[in-house]
């Protein structure tokens, strides 16, 4: 069984976000690109499972929607331990166009488990995994915080209100994974870095898909305001501020 | 001239940074305070391939270039100079020495486990009465036909207790002066070896530093590296490359101190505004940054020369001298910028300052580096 890990190329989390074109576009000048942190954890778990179950899992294949400038990030995934990579040559316009392109590419593959990080740290749509499973008409489980194999079958833990579910999932399936799926993201070894360039990186032609979302403009969130100190002798001031300014009571 | 790094070099830098910032940082203060050897980190770095970074894959190394090594050493040293010195000795002294000057049999037997990090190496040159003056070796390796008999004491040995493989410099033909010195590969478990107590050091307290005593230790002639009398030249040649590792370590101490100072200056307020908006602090940081940038450029130039197969002794001496002197200044200023908080362990900069001092001393003092540089310039012997 092969595990496919969807990898999103995102700006480093310490990037200072800037906009351009009248706040209609993000200015990516000078941005450092990284693997989306949730996808990195998903990839780590896939590698751990392959190491623990060498007979059950064949290859780990990453899949990314992006142009050629995403290849350094893809090669990092190969250095970490993926066996092969697929880059779909298209701009990820929104979650729907991303999911549609991934679905199209997977038609030519034989996925066992498809892992999607719950969200990407740039646009945080929380949608690709769910859309992918619907487009492909595959079973999916969301909020997956652990993935194990028992008798060569995936068993997942899903976080729900007030507890956890243990679910046995048929393959092929889409698993939408969140924090907890792996504890520490795998660091690429020297050997992994050396061999990353020799591992297969296939480029598929993208499909033209109209996005469902159009961004009207971008706005930065309001700056954090100065902390207001309230005299404990005058708590009525606190109640007044919570009512009139914060409007929470 | 291209000042950009390759994708692989950037990946290596990031891997070292990730390990340092996620793992080493967690227990570095505790290990420094209590002089605890970083056993699990050495093992983890070995598994990642850092302990034999530049050794050819033919001998189970990672086959990386010296520039990658400098980048990795800098990142690890920003957090933990004890771990980086263990890595530096293993890589640029022991592995380098055996790979470049050893026989095929020596490489197969000794280099492979060192490159994999399964065994750790130590470089035994300094003695109680011979530090900078390495020609005055009192440790003797008497030629007994098919073996050498080793007697003497070495001190200040990094990895002195944890190493399995020692490279020992010793005098065989005193009448020939430094041309009678040999270098021997010695198994740490040989009968007649005793290791002194762990030195209680000012800094780099997590790395184990010991005296090592040899009493009638038999070493097979097959374990001699190079021709009879090659030992001093071996030591000097190997230290040339080792200097690049220590220069990169000093660079890491300085750049780590700078990063922490920038962050602190942006957060801490005095007289109604952030320290960063006080010109005295802002200018200090600018000067620190210039020294860090110069240190980095010198390290990378020396590394580049070595990778190109060009002479690099002059460049590595410059890099080591400048980076060590800069590290001492930059880390001291970092403590100053942090004020009272810079004086306590929790804020890390006091440790960086204590560690920077050693970079001015070991693997050739700053004074020795000036001898190397001036001799080269003035064509002196």
HADDOCK unambig.tbl for C-alpha pairs under 7 A between the chains (distance, minus, plus):
assign (segid A and resid 72 and name CA) (segid B and resid 7 and name CA) 6.99 0.50 0.50
assign (segid A and resid 187 and name CA) (segid B and resid 15 and name CA) 5.81 0.50 0.50
assign (segid A and resid 188 and name CA) (segid B and resid 15 and name CA) 6.18 0.50 0.50
assign (segid A and resid 189 and name CA) (segid B and resid 48 and name CA) 4.14 0.50 0.50
assign (segid A and resid 189 and name CA) (segid B and resid 49 and name CA) 5.98 0.50 0.50
assign (segid A and resid 190 and name CA) (segid B and resid 48 and name CA) 5.92 0.50 0.50
assign (segid A and resid 190 and name CA) (segid B and resid 49 and name CA) 5.12 0.50 0.50
assign (segid A and resid 190 and name CA) (segid B and resid 62 and name CA) 5.81 0.50 0.50
assign (segid A and resid 191 and name CA) (segid B and resid 49 and name CA) 6.86 0.50 0.50
assign (segid A and resid 191 and name CA) (segid B and resid 62 and name CA) 6.14 0.50 0.50
assign (segid A and resid 193 and name CA) (segid B and resid 8 and name CA) 6.41 0.50 0.50
